[in-house]
Amino acid sequence: MKTVKQEEMRKEYKRQDLGKGIRGKHFDDYGKGTNLVLLSPDVAAVFPDDVSVNEALRSLMKIARQSAAGTRKHSTVSRLVSRSR
């Protein structure tokens, strides 16, 4: 396959045919919900698409919430026990 340098346009394109660019045209939309991340190759091998990544992260969030809730319950019980003594 033939490679083309980044700064060169293909011969079939002419700059004047492309029209004038508008700076920041998609900036507002980008800020509303786009969150792109770069996965390391070893992680990308295990999670090949956005669905699998989101499922794994949601599972992790659920575990973290349960763990945090368990920690809070334990510390509240410990305080109540120590106050009653």
PyMOL Python script that loads the backbone (N, CA, C, O; Angstrom):
from pymol import cmd

cmd.read_pdbstr("""\
ATOM      1  N   MET A   1       0.835  -1.175   0.000  1.00  0.00           N
ATOM      2  CA  MET A   1       0.000   0.000   0.000  1.00  0.00           C
ATOM      3  C   MET A   1       0.881   1.241   0.000  1.00  0.00           C
ATOM      4  O   MET A   1       1.869   1.305   0.732  1.00  0.00           O
ATOM      5  N   LYS A   2       0.533   2.205  -0.802  1.00  0.00           N
ATOM      6  CA  LYS A   2       1.302   3.436  -0.923  1.00  0.00           C
ATOM      7  C   LYS A   2       0.954   4.380   0.225  1.00  0.00           C
ATOM      8  O   LYS A   2      -0.221   4.580   0.532  1.00  0.00           O
ATOM      9  N   THR A   3       1.962   4.953   0.850  1.00  0.00           N
ATOM     10  CA  THR A   3       1.712   5.897   1.941  1.00  0.00           C
ATOM     11  C   THR A   3       1.834   7.321   1.429  1.00  0.00           C
ATOM     12  O   THR A   3       2.624   7.610   0.530  1.00  0.00           O
ATOM     13  N   VAL A   4       1.039   8.205   2.017  1.00  0.00           N
ATOM     14  CA  VAL A   4       1.040   9.611   1.649  1.00  0.00           C
ATOM     15  C   VAL A   4       1.454  10.407   2.880  1.00  0.00           C
ATOM     16  O   VAL A   4       1.006  10.120   3.990  1.00  0.00           O
ATOM     17  N   LYS A   5       2.297  11.391   2.685  1.00  0.00           N
ATOM     18  CA  LYS A   5       2.703  12.230   3.806  1.00  0.00           C
ATOM     19  C   LYS A   5       1.484  12.979   4.335  1.00  0.00           C
ATOM     20  O   LYS A   5       0.579  13.333   3.579  1.00  0.00           O
ATOM     21  N   GLN A   6       1.478  13.213   5.651  1.00  0.00           N
ATOM     22  CA  GLN A   6       0.353  13.891   6.305  1.00  0.00           C
ATOM     23  C   GLN A   6       0.041  15.251   5.693  1.00  0.00           C
ATOM     24  O   GLN A   6      -1.130  15.589   5.521  1.00  0.00           O
ATOM     25  N   GLU A   7       1.038  16.018   5.368  1.00  0.00           N
ATOM     26  CA  GLU A   7       0.808  17.391   4.928  1.00  0.00           C
ATOM     27  C   GLU A   7       0.448  17.507   3.450  1.00  0.00           C
ATOM     28  O   GLU A   7       0.193  18.612   2.972  1.00  0.00           O
ATOM     29  N   GLU A   8       0.421  16.406   2.722  1.00  0.00           N
ATOM     30  CA  GLU A   8       0.102  16.440   1.302  1.00  0.00           C
ATOM     31  C   GLU A   8      -1.320  15.970   1.053  1.00  0.00           C
ATOM     32  O   GLU A   8      -1.782  15.005   1.662  1.00  0.00           O
ATOM     33  N   MET A   9      -2.016  16.664   0.148  1.00  0.00           N
ATOM     34  CA  MET A   9      -3.335  16.223  -0.265  1.00  0.00           C
ATOM     35  C   MET A   9      -3.197  15.362  -1.512  1.00  0.00           C
ATOM     36  O   MET A   9      -2.232  15.490  -2.265  1.00  0.00           O
ATOM     37  N   ARG A  10      -4.156  14.501  -1.718  1.00  0.00           N
ATOM     38  CA  ARG A  10      -4.145  13.684  -2.915  1.00  0.00           C
ATOM     39  C   ARG A  10      -4.361  14.571  -4.147  1.00  0.00           C
ATOM     40  O   ARG A  10      -4.956  15.645  -4.056  1.00  0.00           O
ATOM     41  N   LYS A  11      -3.876  14.109  -5.279  1.00  0.00           N
ATOM     42  CA  LYS A  11      -3.962  14.891  -6.514  1.00  0.00           C
ATOM     43  C   LYS A  11      -5.399  15.185  -6.922  1.00  0.00           C
ATOM     44  O   LYS A  11      -5.663  16.228  -7.520  1.00  0.00           O
ATOM     45  N   GLU A  12      -6.339  14.283  -6.611  1.00  0.00           N
ATOM     46  CA  GLU A  12      -7.726  14.487  -7.035  1.00  0.00           C
ATOM     47  C   GLU A  12      -8.462  15.565  -6.233  1.00  0.00           C
ATOM     48  O   GLU A  12      -9.541  16.004  -6.631  1.00  0.00           O
ATOM     49  N   TYR A  13      -7.887  15.990  -5.112  1.00  0.00           N
ATOM     50  CA  TYR A  13      -8.493  17.051  -4.307  1.00  0.00           C
ATOM     51  C   TYR A  13      -7.847  18.395  -4.622  1.00  0.00           C
ATOM     52  O   TYR A  13      -6.638  18.499  -4.830  1.00  0.00           O
ATOM     53  N   LYS A  14      -8.679  19.400  -4.649  1.00  0.00           N
ATOM     54  CA  LYS A  14      -8.176  20.762  -4.836  1.00  0.00           C
ATOM     55  C   LYS A  14      -8.646  21.585  -3.644  1.00  0.00           C
ATOM     56  O   LYS A  14      -9.811  21.510  -3.252  1.00  0.00           O
ATOM     57  N   ARG A  15      -7.765  22.351  -3.082  1.00  0.00           N
ATOM     58  CA  ARG A  15      -8.066  23.123  -1.872  1.00  0.00           C
ATOM     59  C   ARG A  15      -9.281  24.022  -2.071  1.00  0.00           C
ATOM     60  O   ARG A  15     -10.110  24.135  -1.168  1.00  0.00           O
ATOM     61  N   GLN A  16      -9.404  24.651  -3.207  1.00  0.00           N
ATOM     62  CA  GLN A  16     -10.518  25.574  -3.449  1.00  0.00           C
ATOM     63  C   GLN A  16     -11.872  24.840  -3.496  1.00  0.00           C
ATOM     64  O   GLN A  16     -12.910  25.460  -3.264  1.00  0.00           O
ATOM     65  N   ASP A  17     -11.874  23.546  -3.789  1.00  0.00           N
ATOM     66  CA  ASP A  17     -13.116  22.772  -3.801  1.00  0.00           C
ATOM     67  C   ASP A  17     -13.620  22.438  -2.396  1.00  0.00           C
ATOM     68  O   ASP A  17     -14.792  22.108  -2.217  1.00  0.00           O
ATOM     69  N   LEU A  18     -12.754  22.522  -1.421  1.00  0.00           N
ATOM     70  CA  LEU A  18     -13.119  22.145  -0.058  1.00  0.00           C
ATOM     71  C   LEU A  18     -13.847  23.241   0.705  1.00  0.00           C
ATOM     72  O   LEU A  18     -14.481  22.968   1.724  1.00  0.00           O
ATOM     73  N   GLY A  19     -13.766  24.447   0.239  1.00  0.00           N
ATOM     74  CA  GLY A  19     -14.425  25.551   0.923  1.00  0.00           C
ATOM     75  C   GLY A  19     -13.614  26.061   2.096  1.00  0.00           C
ATOM     76  O   GLY A  19     -12.540  25.552   2.414  1.00  0.00           O
ATOM     77  N   LYS A  20     -14.165  27.085   2.728  1.00  0.00           N
ATOM     78  CA  LYS A  20     -13.475  27.697   3.859  1.00  0.00           C
ATOM     79  C   LYS A  20     -13.811  26.926   5.139  1.00  0.00           C
ATOM     80  O   LYS A  20     -14.978  26.649   5.414  1.00  0.00           O
ATOM     81  N   GLY A  21     -12.808  26.593   5.898  1.00  0.00           N
ATOM     82  CA  GLY A  21     -13.022  25.894   7.160  1.00  0.00           C
ATOM     83  C   GLY A  21     -13.540  26.826   8.226  1.00  0.00           C
ATOM     84  O   GLY A  21     -13.287  28.030   8.188  1.00  0.00           O
ATOM     85  N   ILE A  22     -14.265  26.272   9.180  1.00  0.00           N
ATOM     86  CA  ILE A  22     -14.799  27.054  10.290  1.00  0.00           C
ATOM     87  C   ILE A  22     -14.138  26.558  11.568  1.00  0.00           C
ATOM     88  O   ILE A  22     -14.358  25.425  11.995  1.00  0.00           O
ATOM     89  N   ARG A  23     -13.330  27.416  12.169  1.00  0.00           N
ATOM     90  CA  ARG A  23     -12.610  27.037  13.376  1.00  0.00           C
ATOM     91  C   ARG A  23     -13.584  26.852  14.537  1.00  0.00           C
ATOM     92  O   ARG A  23     -14.432  27.708  14.795  1.00  0.00           O
ATOM     93  N   GLY A  24     -13.451  25.728  15.229  1.00  0.00           N
ATOM     94  CA  GLY A  24     -14.269  25.458  16.408  1.00  0.00           C
ATOM     95  C   GLY A  24     -15.696  25.037  16.103  1.00  0.00           C
ATOM     96  O   GLY A  24     -16.546  25.083  16.993  1.00  0.00           O
ATOM     97  N   LYS A  25     -15.981  24.637  14.898  1.00  0.00           N
ATOM     98  CA  LYS A  25     -17.334  24.290  14.472  1.00  0.00           C
ATOM     99  C   LYS A  25     -17.960  23.210  15.367  1.00  0.00           C
ATOM    100  O   LYS A  25     -19.154  23.281  15.659  1.00  0.00           O
ATOM    101  N   HIS A  26     -17.204  22.241  15.793  1.00  0.00           N
ATOM    102  CA  HIS A  26     -17.727  21.131  16.583  1.00  0.00           C
ATOM    103  C   HIS A  26     -17.298  21.201  18.051  1.00  0.00           C
ATOM    104  O   HIS A  26     -17.489  20.241  18.798  1.00  0.00           O
ATOM    105  N   PHE A  27     -16.730  22.311  18.458  1.00  0.00           N
ATOM    106  CA  PHE A  27     -16.184  22.419  19.811  1.00  0.00           C
ATOM    107  C   PHE A  27     -17.252  22.207  20.889  1.00  0.00           C
ATOM    108  O   PHE A  27     -17.020  21.465  21.844  1.00  0.00           O
ATOM    109  N   ASP A  28     -18.414  22.845  20.751  1.00  0.00           N
ATOM    110  CA  ASP A  28     -19.471  22.703  21.758  1.00  0.00           C
ATOM    111  C   ASP A  28     -19.965  21.270  21.862  1.00  0.00           C
ATOM    112  O   ASP A  28     -20.149  20.749  22.963  1.00  0.00           O
ATOM    113  N   ASP A  29     -20.181  20.630  20.712  1.00  0.00           N
ATOM    114  CA  ASP A  29     -20.624  19.238  20.722  1.00  0.00           C
ATOM    115  C   ASP A  29     -19.575  18.342  21.371  1.00  0.00           C
ATOM    116  O   ASP A  29     -19.912  17.425  22.119  1.00  0.00           O
ATOM    117  N   TYR A  30     -18.329  18.603  21.088  1.00  0.00           N
ATOM    118  CA  TYR A  30     -17.245  17.802  21.653  1.00  0.00           C
ATOM    119  C   TYR A  30     -17.259  17.874  23.179  1.00  0.00           C
ATOM    120  O   TYR A  30     -17.082  16.862  23.857  1.00  0.00           O
ATOM    121  N   GLY A  31     -17.466  19.056  23.704  1.00  0.00           N
ATOM    122  CA  GLY A  31     -17.446  19.242  25.152  1.00  0.00           C
ATOM    123  C   GLY A  31     -18.638  18.656  25.869  1.00  0.00           C
ATOM    124  O   GLY A  31     -18.591  18.471  27.085  1.00  0.00           O
ATOM    125  N   LYS A  32     -19.709  18.357  25.151  1.00  0.00           N
ATOM    126  CA  LYS A  32     -20.933  17.868  25.782  1.00  0.00           C
ATOM    127  C   LYS A  32     -20.894  16.395  26.165  1.00  0.00           C
ATOM    128  O   LYS A  32     -21.712  15.959  26.975  1.00  0.00           O
ATOM    129  N   GLY A  33     -19.991  15.633  25.622  1.00  0.00           N
ATOM    130  CA  GLY A  33     -20.052  14.227  25.995  1.00  0.00           C
ATOM    131  C   GLY A  33     -19.002  13.346  25.367  1.00  0.00           C
ATOM    132  O   GLY A  33     -18.987  12.139  25.612  1.00  0.00           O
ATOM    133  N   THR A  34     -18.156  13.890  24.597  1.00  0.00           N
ATOM    134  CA  THR A  34     -17.121  13.063  24.009  1.00  0.00           C
ATOM    135  C   THR A  34     -16.011  12.884  25.028  1.00  0.00           C
ATOM    136  O   THR A  34     -15.495  13.849  25.591  1.00  0.00           O
ATOM    137  N   ASN A  35     -15.659  11.644  25.248  1.00  0.00           N
ATOM    138  CA  ASN A  35     -14.590  11.356  26.182  1.00  0.00           C
ATOM    139  C   ASN A  35     -13.759  10.227  25.585  1.00  0.00           C
ATOM    140  O   ASN A  35     -14.022   9.051  25.836  1.00  0.00           O
ATOM    141  N   LEU A  36     -12.785  10.585  24.816  1.00  0.00           N
ATOM    142  CA  LEU A  36     -11.946   9.595  24.165  1.00  0.00           C
ATOM    143  C   LEU A  36     -10.754   9.271  25.045  1.00  0.00           C
ATOM    144  O   LEU A  36     -10.146  10.158  25.642  1.00  0.00           O
ATOM    145  N   VAL A  37     -10.433   8.005  25.117  1.00  0.00           N
ATOM    146  CA  VAL A  37      -9.253   7.581  25.864  1.00  0.00           C
ATOM    147  C   VAL A  37      -8.449   6.619  25.003  1.00  0.00           C
ATOM    148  O   VAL A  37      -8.999   5.911  24.161  1.00  0.00           O
ATOM    149  N   LEU A  38      -7.190   6.604  25.217  1.00  0.00           N
ATOM    150  CA  LEU A  38      -6.305   5.698  24.490  1.00  0.00           C
ATOM    151  C   LEU A  38      -5.999   4.509  25.388  1.00  0.00           C
ATOM    152  O   LEU A  38      -5.450   4.663  26.479  1.00  0.00           O
ATOM    153  N   LEU A  39      -6.364   3.321  24.913  1.00  0.00           N
ATOM    154  CA  LEU A  39      -6.105   2.116  25.689  1.00  0.00           C
ATOM    155  C   LEU A  39      -4.723   1.587  25.359  1.00  0.00           C
ATOM    156  O   LEU A  39      -4.288   1.633  24.209  1.00  0.00           O
ATOM    157  N   SER A  40      -4.045   1.089  26.363  1.00  0.00           N
ATOM    158  CA  SER A  40      -2.761   0.434  26.131  1.00  0.00           C
ATOM    159  C   SER A  40      -3.017  -0.825  25.309  1.00  0.00           C
ATOM    160  O   SER A  40      -4.098  -1.408  25.393  1.00  0.00           O
ATOM    161  N   PRO A  41      -2.048  -1.242  24.527  1.00  0.00           N
ATOM    162  CA  PRO A  41      -2.257  -2.408  23.656  1.00  0.00           C
ATOM    163  C   PRO A  41      -2.710  -3.665  24.395  1.00  0.00           C
ATOM    164  O   PRO A  41      -3.545  -4.409  23.881  1.00  0.00           O
ATOM    165  N   ASP A  42      -2.173  -3.916  25.595  1.00  0.00           N
ATOM    166  CA  ASP A  42      -2.581  -5.110  26.334  1.00  0.00           C
ATOM    167  C   ASP A  42      -4.033  -5.025  26.802  1.00  0.00           C
ATOM    168  O   ASP A  42      -4.732  -6.037  26.844  1.00  0.00           O
ATOM    169  N   VAL A  43      -4.482  -3.835  27.148  1.00  0.00           N
ATOM    170  CA  VAL A  43      -5.874  -3.642  27.560  1.00  0.00           C
ATOM    171  C   VAL A  43      -6.789  -3.745  26.345  1.00  0.00           C
ATOM    172  O   VAL A  43      -7.840  -4.383  26.412  1.00  0.00           O
ATOM    173  N   ALA A  44      -6.401  -3.129  25.244  1.00  0.00           N
ATOM    174  CA  ALA A  44      -7.200  -3.169  24.021  1.00  0.00           C
ATOM    175  C   ALA A  44      -7.369  -4.597  23.503  1.00  0.00           C
ATOM    176  O   ALA A  44      -8.379  -4.912  22.873  1.00  0.00           O
ATOM    177  N   ALA A  45      -6.400  -5.450  23.761  1.00  0.00           N
ATOM    178  CA  ALA A  45      -6.501  -6.850  23.323  1.00  0.00           C
ATOM    179  C   ALA A  45      -7.606  -7.588  24.076  1.00  0.00           C
ATOM    180  O   ALA A  45      -8.229  -8.500  23.532  1.00  0.00           O
ATOM    181  N   VAL A  46      -7.848  -7.198  25.316  1.00  0.00           N
ATOM    182  CA  VAL A  46      -8.867  -7.841  26.136  1.00  0.00           C
ATOM    183  C   VAL A  46     -10.235  -7.203  25.911  1.00  0.00           C
ATOM    184  O   VAL A  46     -11.257  -7.888  25.956  1.00  0.00           O
ATOM    185  N   PHE A  47     -10.255  -5.896  25.671  1.00  0.00           N
ATOM    186  CA  PHE A  47     -11.493  -5.153  25.468  1.00  0.00           C
ATOM    187  C   PHE A  47     -11.504  -4.572  24.051  1.00  0.00           C
ATOM    188  O   PHE A  47     -11.065  -3.441  23.841  1.00  0.00           O
ATOM    189  N   PRO A  48     -11.995  -5.331  23.096  1.00  0.00           N
ATOM    190  CA  PRO A  48     -11.888  -4.925  21.696  1.00  0.00           C
ATOM    191  C   PRO A  48     -12.844  -3.829  21.247  1.00  0.00           C
ATOM    192  O   PRO A  48     -12.659  -3.265  20.168  1.00  0.00           O
ATOM    193  N   ASP A  49     -13.872  -3.508  22.053  1.00  0.00           N
ATOM    194  CA  ASP A  49     -14.816  -2.483  21.616  1.00  0.00           C
ATOM    195  C   ASP A  49     -15.349  -1.702  22.815  1.00  0.00           C
ATOM    196  O   ASP A  49     -15.089  -2.047  23.968  1.00  0.00           O
ATOM    197  N   ASP A  50     -16.105  -0.636  22.517  1.00  0.00           N
ATOM    198  CA  ASP A  50     -16.603   0.233  23.583  1.00  0.00           C
ATOM    199  C   ASP A  50     -17.595  -0.481  24.493  1.00  0.00           C
ATOM    200  O   ASP A  50     -17.659  -0.177  25.684  1.00  0.00           O
ATOM    201  N   VAL A  51     -18.357  -1.408  23.969  1.00  0.00           N
ATOM    202  CA  VAL A  51     -19.336  -2.132  24.784  1.00  0.00           C
ATOM    203  C   VAL A  51     -18.638  -2.925  25.888  1.00  0.00           C
ATOM    204  O   VAL A  51     -19.054  -2.878  27.045  1.00  0.00           O
ATOM    205  N   SER A  52     -17.589  -3.646  25.536  1.00  0.00           N
ATOM    206  CA  SER A  52     -16.884  -4.453  26.533  1.00  0.00           C
ATOM    207  C   SER A  52     -16.177  -3.588  27.569  1.00  0.00           C
ATOM    208  O   SER A  52     -16.130  -3.947  28.746  1.00  0.00           O
ATOM    209  N   VAL A  53     -15.637  -2.470  27.150  1.00  0.00           N
ATOM    210  CA  VAL A  53     -14.986  -1.549  28.094  1.00  0.00           C
ATOM    211  C   VAL A  53     -16.019  -0.987  29.061  1.00  0.00           C
ATOM    212  O   VAL A  53     -15.783  -0.955  30.269  1.00  0.00           O
ATOM    213  N   ASN A  54     -17.164  -0.542  28.540  1.00  0.00           N
ATOM    214  CA  ASN A  54     -18.201   0.022  29.400  1.00  0.00           C
ATOM    215  C   ASN A  54     -18.752  -1.009  30.375  1.00  0.00           C
ATOM    216  O   ASN A  54     -18.990  -0.682  31.538  1.00  0.00           O
ATOM    217  N   GLU A  55     -18.961  -2.245  29.930  1.00  0.00           N
ATOM    218  CA  GLU A  55     -19.442  -3.296  30.834  1.00  0.00           C
ATOM    219  C   GLU A  55     -18.448  -3.535  31.970  1.00  0.00           C
ATOM    220  O   GLU A  55     -18.841  -3.655  33.130  1.00  0.00           O
ATOM    221  N   ALA A  56     -17.172  -3.602  31.634  1.00  0.00           N
ATOM    222  CA  ALA A  56     -16.151  -3.835  32.657  1.00  0.00           C
ATOM    223  C   ALA A  56     -16.091  -2.675  33.648  1.00  0.00           C
ATOM    224  O   ALA A  56     -15.985  -2.892  34.855  1.00  0.00           O
ATOM    225  N   LEU A  57     -16.159  -1.457  33.145  1.00  0.00           N
ATOM    226  CA  LEU A  57     -16.100  -0.295  34.040  1.00  0.00           C
ATOM    227  C   LEU A  57     -17.334  -0.201  34.925  1.00  0.00           C
ATOM    228  O   LEU A  57     -17.233   0.167  36.095  1.00  0.00           O
ATOM    229  N   ARG A  58     -18.506  -0.534  34.371  1.00  0.00           N
ATOM    230  CA  ARG A  58     -19.722  -0.521  35.195  1.00  0.00           C
ATOM    231  C   ARG A  58     -19.654  -1.569  36.295  1.00  0.00           C
ATOM    232  O   ARG A  58     -20.091  -1.326  37.420  1.00  0.00           O
ATOM    233  N   SER A  59     -19.107  -2.729  35.972  1.00  0.00           N
ATOM    234  CA  SER A  59     -18.936  -3.768  36.998  1.00  0.00           C
ATOM    235  C   SER A  59     -17.993  -3.296  38.094  1.00  0.00           C
ATOM    236  O   SER A  59     -18.249  -3.505  39.280  1.00  0.00           O
ATOM    237  N   LEU A  60     -16.917  -2.668  37.694  1.00  0.00           N
ATOM    238  CA  LEU A  60     -15.964  -2.136  38.661  1.00  0.00           C
ATOM    239  C   LEU A  60     -16.601  -1.049  39.520  1.00  0.00           C
ATOM    240  O   LEU A  60     -16.357  -0.991  40.726  1.00  0.00           O
ATOM    241  N   MET A  61     -17.415  -0.187  38.910  1.00  0.00           N
ATOM    242  CA  MET A  61     -18.117   0.858  39.670  1.00  0.00           C
ATOM    243  C   MET A  61     -19.050   0.241  40.706  1.00  0.00           C
ATOM    244  O   MET A  61     -19.130   0.723  41.836  1.00  0.00           O
ATOM    245  N   LYS A  62     -19.757  -0.826  40.324  1.00  0.00           N
ATOM    246  CA  LYS A  62     -20.676  -1.493  41.245  1.00  0.00           C
ATOM    247  C   LYS A  62     -19.915  -2.089  42.423  1.00  0.00           C
ATOM    248  O   LYS A  62     -20.340  -1.955  43.571  1.00  0.00           O
ATOM    249  N   ILE A  63     -18.805  -2.739  42.146  1.00  0.00           N
ATOM    250  CA  ILE A  63     -17.982  -3.324  43.209  1.00  0.00           C
ATOM    251  C   ILE A  63     -17.443  -2.233  44.128  1.00  0.00           C
ATOM    252  O   ILE A  63     -17.437  -2.395  45.349  1.00  0.00           O
ATOM    253  N   ALA A  64     -16.996  -1.134  43.553  1.00  0.00           N
ATOM    254  CA  ALA A  64     -16.457  -0.029  44.360  1.00  0.00           C
ATOM    255  C   ALA A  64     -17.541   0.563  45.252  1.00  0.00           C
ATOM    256  O   ALA A  64     -17.282   0.878  46.413  1.00  0.00           O
ATOM    257  N   ARG A  65     -18.754   0.718  44.720  1.00  0.00           N
ATOM    258  CA  ARG A  65     -19.863   1.253  45.525  1.00  0.00           C
ATOM    259  C   ARG A  65     -20.208   0.314  46.671  1.00  0.00           C
ATOM    260  O   ARG A  65     -20.423   0.749  47.803  1.00  0.00           O
ATOM    261  N   GLN A  66     -20.259  -0.984  46.365  1.00  0.00           N
ATOM    262  CA  GLN A  66     -20.567  -1.961  47.412  1.00  0.00           C
ATOM    263  C   GLN A  66     -19.485  -1.976  48.479  1.00  0.00           C
ATOM    264  O   GLN A  66     -19.775  -2.077  49.671  1.00  0.00           O
ATOM    265  N   SER A  67     -18.252  -1.877  48.048  1.00  0.00           N
ATOM    266  CA  SER A  67     -17.133  -1.861  48.983  1.00  0.00           C
ATOM    267  C   SER A  67     -17.183  -0.611  49.853  1.00  0.00           C
ATOM    268  O   SER A  67     -16.973  -0.683  51.064  1.00  0.00           O
ATOM    269  N   ALA A  68     -17.462   0.532  49.235  1.00  0.00           N
ATOM    270  CA  ALA A  68     -17.541   1.790  49.990  1.00  0.00           C
ATOM    271  C   ALA A  68     -18.715   1.757  50.953  1.00  0.00           C
ATOM    272  O   ALA A  68     -18.595   2.232  52.082  1.00  0.00           O
ATOM    273  N   ALA A  69     -19.843   1.208  50.534  1.00  0.00           N
ATOM    274  CA  ALA A  69     -21.010   1.116  51.405  1.00  0.00           C
ATOM    275  C   ALA A  69     -20.721   0.190  52.583  1.00  0.00           C
ATOM    276  O   ALA A  69     -21.125   0.470  53.712  1.00  0.00           O
ATOM    277  N   GLY A  70     -20.029  -0.903  52.321  1.00  0.00           N
ATOM    278  CA  GLY A  70     -19.656  -1.823  53.399  1.00  0.00           C
ATOM    279  C   GLY A  70     -18.702  -1.188  54.385  1.00  0.00           C
ATOM    280  O   GLY A  70     -18.809  -1.423  55.588  1.00  0.00           O
ATOM    281  N   THR A  71     -17.775  -0.392  53.899  1.00  0.00           N
ATOM    282  CA  THR A  71     -16.816   0.300  54.754  1.00  0.00           C
ATOM    283  C   THR A  71     -17.536   1.317  55.628  1.00  0.00           C
ATOM    284  O   THR A  71     -17.249   1.432  56.820  1.00  0.00           O
ATOM    285  N   ARG A  72     -18.471   2.053  55.036  1.00  0.00           N
ATOM    286  CA  ARG A  72     -19.207   3.059  55.802  1.00  0.00           C
ATOM    287  C   ARG A  72     -20.060   2.401  56.883  1.00  0.00           C
ATOM    288  O   ARG A  72     -20.115   2.886  58.013  1.00  0.00           O
ATOM    289  N   LYS A  73     -20.723   1.299  56.540  1.00  0.00           N
ATOM    290  CA  LYS A  73     -21.556   0.606  57.529  1.00  0.00           C
ATOM    291  C   LYS A  73     -20.706   0.115  58.690  1.00  0.00           C
ATOM    292  O   LYS A  73     -21.090   0.243  59.853  1.00  0.00           O
ATOM    293  N   HIS A  74     -19.554  -0.444  58.367  1.00  0.00           N
ATOM    294  CA  HIS A  74     -18.669  -0.972  59.394  1.00  0.00           C
ATOM    295  C   HIS A  74     -18.183   0.147  60.315  1.00  0.00           C
ATOM    296  O   HIS A  74     -18.179  -0.014  61.535  1.00  0.00           O
ATOM    297  N   SER A  75     -17.780   1.262  59.748  1.00  0.00           N
ATOM    298  CA  SER A  75     -17.256   2.348  60.577  1.00  0.00           C
ATOM    299  C   SER A  75     -18.362   2.958  61.435  1.00  0.00           C
ATOM    300  O   SER A  75     -18.101   3.381  62.561  1.00  0.00           O
ATOM    301  N   THR A  76     -19.597   3.010  60.920  1.00  0.00           N
ATOM    302  CA  THR A  76     -20.717   3.522  61.701  1.00  0.00           C
ATOM    303  C   THR A  76     -21.017   2.580  62.860  1.00  0.00           C
ATOM    304  O   THR A  76     -21.239   3.028  63.984  1.00  0.00           O
ATOM    305  N   VAL A  77     -21.025   1.286  62.592  1.00  0.00           N
ATOM    306  CA  VAL A  77     -21.266   0.300  63.651  1.00  0.00           C
ATOM    307  C   VAL A  77     -20.164   0.380  64.700  1.00  0.00           C
ATOM    308  O   VAL A  77     -20.449   0.314  65.896  1.00  0.00           O
ATOM    309  N   SER A  78     -18.921   0.519  64.275  1.00  0.00           N
ATOM    310  CA  SER A  78     -17.807   0.614  65.223  1.00  0.00           C
ATOM    311  C   SER A  78     -17.957   1.825  66.126  1.00  0.00           C
ATOM    312  O   SER A  78     -17.687   1.741  67.324  1.00  0.00           O
ATOM    313  N   ARG A  79     -18.385   2.952  65.566  1.00  0.00           N
ATOM    314  CA  ARG A  79     -18.554   4.157  66.385  1.00  0.00           C
ATOM    315  C   ARG A  79     -19.688   3.971  67.388  1.00  0.00           C
ATOM    316  O   ARG A  79     -19.580   4.401  68.536  1.00  0.00           O
ATOM    317  N   LEU A  80     -20.775   3.331  66.957  1.00  0.00           N
ATOM    318  CA  LEU A  80     -21.893   3.123  67.863  1.00  0.00           C
ATOM    319  C   LEU A  80     -21.509   2.178  69.000  1.00  0.00           C
ATOM    320  O   LEU A  80     -21.897   2.402  70.147  1.00  0.00           O
ATOM    321  N   VAL A  81     -20.764   1.141  68.698  1.00  0.00           N
ATOM    322  CA  VAL A  81     -20.325   0.196  69.724  1.00  0.00           C
ATOM    323  C   VAL A  81     -19.401   0.882  70.714  1.00  0.00           C
ATOM    324  O   VAL A  81     -19.546   0.712  71.925  1.00  0.00           O
ATOM    325  N   SER A  82     -18.442   1.661  70.201  1.00  0.00           N
ATOM    326  CA  SER A  82     -17.500   2.329  71.103  1.00  0.00           C
ATOM    327  C   SER A  82     -18.188   3.389  71.962  1.00  0.00           C
ATOM    328  O   SER A  82     -17.741   3.648  73.080  1.00  0.00           O
ATOM    329  N   ARG A  83     -19.264   4.009  71.470  1.00  0.00           N
ATOM    330  CA  ARG A  83     -19.991   5.008  72.274  1.00  0.00           C
ATOM    331  C   ARG A  83     -20.782   4.343  73.394  1.00  0.00           C
ATOM    332  O   ARG A  83     -20.945   4.924  74.467  1.00  0.00           O
ATOM    333  N   SER A  84     -21.274   3.133  73.153  1.00  0.00           N
ATOM    334  CA  SER A  84     -22.105   2.471  74.144  1.00  0.00           C
ATOM    335  C   SER A  84     -21.287   1.912  75.310  1.00  0.00           C
ATOM    336  O   SER A  84     -21.862   1.574  76.344  1.00  0.00           O
ATOM    337  N   ARG A  85     -19.999   1.807  75.178  1.00  0.00           N
ATOM    338  CA  ARG A  85     -19.150   1.255  76.240  1.00  0.00           C
ATOM    339  C   ARG A  85     -18.891   2.223  77.326  1.00  0.00           C
ATOM    340  O   ARG A  85     -18.193   1.900  78.287  1.00  0.00           O
TER     341      ARG A  85
END
""", "prot")
cmd.dss("prot")
cmd.show_as("cartoon", "prot")
cmd.util.cbc("prot")
cmd.orient("prot")
